Amino acid sequence: MKFCAQPAGIWSAVTCHRFCRFGDLSRTPEWLRLRRAGATLAANTFVKAHRYVDRFAFERALWGAGLRIVAGVDEAGRGPLAGPVVAAAAVLPPEWLVNGLPESLEGLNDSKQLTGEQRERFFSVLTGRPDVLWAVGQADSDEVDRWNILEATHQAMNSALAQLRPAPQHVLVDGTRVKSLRAPQTPLVQGDARSYSIAAASVLAKVTRDRLMLAFDRRWPQYGFAAHKGYGTPEHRAALAALGPCPIHRRSFAPLKPEQRQLL
């Protein structure tokens, strides 16, 4: 985990309204960068493509209220038949509201919308920057079976957030409200496509989990974890039927969950 304190005193409500108001991305740093390069058509295309997407809208409101440490949190691995559920938390520097995303992070989005190569590249940038706070937590398959997948996911989120120093003042959560979260929160359905902080957390969680599944593939290559990452593909289900489960399979998930007889 890497972390750093965020400098204070760099947010300006006037500046942010002028350059980053919702629904008008002309004159933003990305637009200006394209215009300076002489790419007027590309700049205007950028505005049209992003006209209704302001992925700093929620962060801006919180930063403007004086909350400096705003974390995005997301998970990866709720649906698979095997492996852990992983959650990540990310705090982006408020300077990016004025200066725009670094060029190395342009295109940052919900990890499901990115290629594996893009995810790895963004992971490397995010974890290599001293001005980005981040942490990862996980719940293994035994904990998923013991708690259920929703509770295990929330435990992983709390674990990631608890590692951040300084602690977040507010959390943007992908999905619905997390009752056990200790910090004030804003739940955002499809938040990984609406908030850069959540998108960053999405990438961190996905890449971390994929790397874990590659390691499990080396230990149990007969299940093909490197290809399907534990999800219930036909190939994975066929291997399960032929070989039975290995230690990282979730016994509480079908087809491994014992059938319950209906009461007549």
C-alpha positions as CSV (number, residue, x, y, z in Angstrom):
1,M,0.0,0.0,0.0
2,K,1.1,3.5,-0.8
3,F,-0.3,6.6,0.8
4,C,0.3,10.3,1.4
5,A,-1.4,13.2,3.0
6,Q,-3.2,15.6,0.7
7,P,-2.2,19.2,0.6
8,A,-4.8,21.7,1.6
9,G,-5.9,25.0,0.2
10,I,-5.9,24.2,-3.5
11,W,-9.6,23.9,-4.2
12,S,-11.4,26.9,-5.6
13,A,-15.2,26.9,-6.0
14,V,-15.0,29.6,-8.6
15,T,-12.3,27.9,-10.6
16,C,-14.2,24.5,-10.5
17,H,-17.5,26.1,-11.6
18,R,-15.7,27.8,-14.4
19,F,-13.8,24.9,-15.8
20,C,-15.6,21.7,-14.6
21,R,-19.3,22.5,-14.3
22,F,-21.5,19.5,-15.0
23,G,-22.6,19.1,-18.6
24,D,-20.1,21.5,-20.0
25,L,-16.6,20.1,-20.5
26,S,-15.4,22.7,-22.9
27,R,-12.5,24.6,-21.3
28,T,-11.6,21.7,-19.1
29,P,-7.9,20.7,-18.9
30,E,-8.5,17.8,-21.3
31,W,-10.2,20.0,-23.8
32,L,-7.6,22.7,-23.6
33,R,-4.8,20.2,-24.0
34,L,-6.4,19.1,-27.3
35,R,-6.9,22.7,-28.5
36,R,-3.3,23.6,-27.7
37,A,-2.2,20.6,-29.8
38,G,-4.3,22.0,-32.7
39,A,-6.8,19.2,-32.6
40,T,-10.0,21.3,-32.7
41,L,-12.1,18.5,-34.1
42,A,-10.8,16.1,-31.5
43,A,-11.5,18.6,-28.7
44,N,-15.1,19.2,-29.8
45,T,-15.6,15.4,-30.2
46,F,-14.3,15.1,-26.6
47,V,-16.9,17.5,-25.4
48,K,-19.7,15.7,-27.2
49,A,-18.7,12.3,-26.0
50,H,-18.4,13.4,-22.4
51,R,-21.2,16.0,-22.3
52,Y,-23.2,14.2,-19.8
53,V,-20.4,12.6,-17.8
54,D,-18.7,14.5,-15.1
55,R,-16.8,11.9,-13.1
56,F,-15.6,14.4,-10.5
57,A,-19.1,15.7,-9.7
58,F,-19.5,13.9,-6.4
59,E,-15.9,14.5,-5.4
60,R,-16.3,18.2,-6.2
61,A,-19.3,18.7,-4.0
62,L,-17.5,17.0,-1.0
63,W,-14.2,18.8,-1.6
64,G,-16.2,22.1,-1.8
65,A,-17.7,21.3,1.6
66,G,-14.2,21.1,3.1
67,L,-13.8,17.3,3.1
68,R,-10.3,16.7,1.8
69,I,-10.0,12.9,2.0
70,V,-12.7,11.4,-0.2
71,A,-12.3,7.7,-0.9
72,G,-13.9,5.7,-3.7
73,V,-14.4,2.0,-2.9
74,D,-15.3,-0.9,-5.1
75,E,-15.1,-4.7,-5.2
76,A,-14.2,-7.5,-7.6
77,G,-15.2,-11.1,-7.4
78,R,-18.7,-11.3,-6.0
79,G,-19.9,-13.7,-8.6
80,P,-17.2,-16.4,-9.1
81,L,-17.4,-20.0,-7.9
82,A,-13.9,-19.8,-6.6
83,G,-11.4,-17.4,-5.0
84,P,-11.6,-14.4,-2.8
85,V,-13.8,-11.3,-3.1
86,V,-11.4,-8.3,-3.2
87,A,-12.2,-4.6,-2.4
88,A,-10.1,-1.6,-3.0
89,A,-10.2,2.0,-1.8
90,A,-8.7,5.0,-3.6
91,V,-8.3,8.7,-2.7
92,L,-7.4,10.9,-5.6
93,P,-5.8,14.3,-5.0
94,P,-8.1,17.3,-5.2
95,E,-5.6,19.1,-7.5
96,W,-6.9,16.9,-10.3
97,L,-10.2,18.7,-10.2
98,V,-8.5,21.8,-11.6
99,N,-5.6,20.3,-13.6
100,G,-7.6,17.3,-14.9
101,L,-6.5,13.6,-14.8
102,P,-2.8,13.0,-15.6
103,E,-2.4,12.0,-19.2
104,S,-1.3,8.6,-18.0
105,L,-4.8,8.0,-16.6
106,E,-6.9,9.3,-19.5
107,G,-9.5,6.8,-20.3
108,L,-9.8,5.6,-16.7
109,N,-13.2,4.0,-16.3
110,D,-15.1,1.1,-14.8
111,S,-12.7,-1.8,-14.9
112,K,-15.2,-4.0,-16.7
113,Q,-15.1,-1.5,-19.6
114,L,-11.3,-1.8,-20.0
115,T,-9.0,-4.3,-21.5
116,G,-6.6,-6.3,-19.4
117,E,-3.7,-4.3,-20.7
118,Q,-5.4,-1.0,-19.9
119,R,-6.2,-2.2,-16.3
120,E,-2.6,-3.2,-15.7
121,R,-1.4,0.1,-17.0
122,F,-3.8,2.1,-14.9
123,F,-2.9,-0.1,-11.9
124,S,0.8,0.7,-12.3
125,V,0.1,4.4,-12.6
126,L,-2.2,4.6,-9.6
127,T,0.0,2.5,-7.3
128,G,3.1,4.3,-8.4
129,R,2.0,7.9,-7.7
130,P,2.8,9.3,-4.2
131,D,-0.2,11.6,-4.3
132,V,-2.7,8.8,-4.6
133,L,-3.9,7.0,-1.4
134,W,-4.9,3.4,-1.9
135,A,-5.4,0.1,-0.1
136,V,-6.8,-3.3,-0.8
137,G,-8.7,-5.8,1.4
138,Q,-10.1,-9.2,0.7
139,A,-12.3,-12.0,2.1
140,D,-11.3,-15.6,1.1
141,S,-13.6,-18.3,0.0
142,D,-13.9,-19.7,3.6
143,E,-15.0,-16.3,4.8
144,V,-17.5,-16.0,1.9
145,D,-19.0,-19.4,2.9
146,R,-19.1,-18.4,6.6
147,W,-20.6,-14.9,6.3
148,N,-22.3,-14.9,2.8
149,I,-21.0,-13.0,-0.2
150,L,-22.6,-9.7,0.7
151,E,-21.2,-9.6,4.2
152,A,-17.8,-10.8,3.0
153,T,-17.8,-8.0,0.4
154,H,-18.5,-5.4,3.1
155,Q,-15.8,-6.8,5.3
156,A,-13.3,-6.5,2.5
157,M,-14.4,-2.9,1.9
158,N,-14.0,-2.0,5.6
159,S,-10.6,-3.7,5.6
160,A,-9.4,-1.6,2.7
161,L,-10.7,1.6,4.1
162,A,-9.2,0.9,7.5
163,Q,-5.7,0.8,6.0
164,L,-5.9,4.4,4.6
165,R,-3.9,7.0,6.5
166,P,-5.2,9.6,7.0
167,A,-8.6,8.0,7.4
168,P,-11.2,9.0,4.8
169,Q,-13.7,11.7,5.8
170,H,-16.3,10.5,3.3
171,V,-16.6,7.4,1.1
172,L,-18.2,7.0,-2.4
173,V,-19.4,3.4,-2.5
174,D,-20.2,1.6,-5.8
175,G,-23.7,0.1,-5.4
176,T,-25.9,0.3,-2.4
177,R,-25.4,1.6,1.1
178,V,-23.0,-0.5,3.3
179,K,-24.5,-0.5,6.8
180,S,-21.3,-1.5,8.5
181,L,-19.2,1.3,7.0
182,R,-17.7,3.4,9.7
183,A,-17.3,6.6,7.6
184,P,-20.0,8.8,6.1
185,Q,-20.9,7.5,2.7
186,T,-22.7,8.2,-0.6
187,P,-23.8,5.0,-2.4
188,L,-23.8,5.3,-6.2
189,V,-25.4,2.7,-8.4
190,Q,-22.9,2.1,-11.3
191,G,-20.6,4.4,-9.5
192,D,-17.5,3.0,-11.2
193,A,-18.7,4.7,-14.4
194,R,-19.8,7.9,-12.6
195,S,-16.8,8.7,-10.3
196,Y,-13.1,8.6,-11.0
197,S,-12.4,7.7,-7.4
198,I,-14.6,4.6,-7.7
199,A,-13.2,3.8,-11.1
200,A,-9.7,3.9,-9.7
201,A,-10.8,1.5,-6.9
202,S,-12.4,-0.7,-9.4
203,V,-9.2,-1.1,-11.3
204,L,-7.2,-1.7,-8.2
205,A,-9.6,-4.4,-7.0
206,K,-9.9,-6.2,-10.4
207,V,-6.1,-6.3,-11.1
208,T,-5.3,-7.5,-7.6
209,R,-7.9,-10.3,-7.8
210,D,-6.8,-11.3,-11.3
211,R,-3.2,-11.7,-10.1
212,L,-4.4,-13.8,-7.2
213,M,-6.3,-16.1,-9.6
214,L,-3.2,-16.4,-11.8
215,A,-1.3,-17.6,-8.7
216,F,-4.0,-20.1,-7.9
217,D,-3.9,-21.3,-11.5
218,R,-0.2,-22.3,-11.0
219,R,-1.2,-24.3,-7.9
220,W,-4.3,-25.9,-9.4
221,P,-3.8,-25.7,-13.2
222,Q,-6.5,-28.3,-14.0
223,Y,-9.3,-25.9,-13.2
224,G,-8.2,-23.2,-15.7
225,F,-8.3,-20.3,-13.2
226,A,-6.0,-18.2,-15.4
227,A,-8.7,-18.1,-18.2
228,H,-11.9,-17.7,-16.3
229,K,-10.7,-16.2,-12.9
230,G,-13.1,-18.5,-11.1
231,Y,-16.3,-17.6,-12.8
232,G,-18.8,-20.3,-13.7
233,T,-17.9,-20.8,-17.4
234,P,-18.8,-24.1,-19.1
235,E,-15.1,-25.1,-18.9
236,H,-14.9,-24.4,-15.2
237,R,-18.1,-26.3,-14.5
238,A,-16.9,-29.3,-16.5
239,A,-13.7,-29.3,-14.5
240,L,-15.7,-29.2,-11.2
241,A,-17.9,-32.1,-12.3
242,A,-14.8,-34.2,-13.2
243,L,-12.5,-33.3,-10.4
244,G,-14.6,-31.9,-7.6
245,P,-13.8,-28.7,-5.7
246,C,-10.3,-27.5,-4.6
247,P,-9.7,-25.5,-1.4
248,I,-10.5,-22.1,-2.9
249,H,-14.0,-23.1,-4.2
250,R,-17.0,-21.5,-2.5
251,R,-19.1,-24.3,-1.0
252,S,-22.0,-22.0,-0.5
253,F,-22.3,-21.3,-4.2
254,A,-24.2,-23.5,-6.7
255,P,-23.3,-26.1,-8.0
256,L,-21.4,-26.9,-4.8
257,K,-24.1,-25.7,-2.4
258,P,-26.0,-28.7,-1.0
259,E,-29.6,-28.8,-2.3
260,Q,-32.3,-28.0,0.2
261,R,-35.4,-30.1,0.1
262,Q,-38.6,-28.3,-0.2
263,L,-41.1,-28.7,2.7
264,L,-44.3,-30.1,1.4
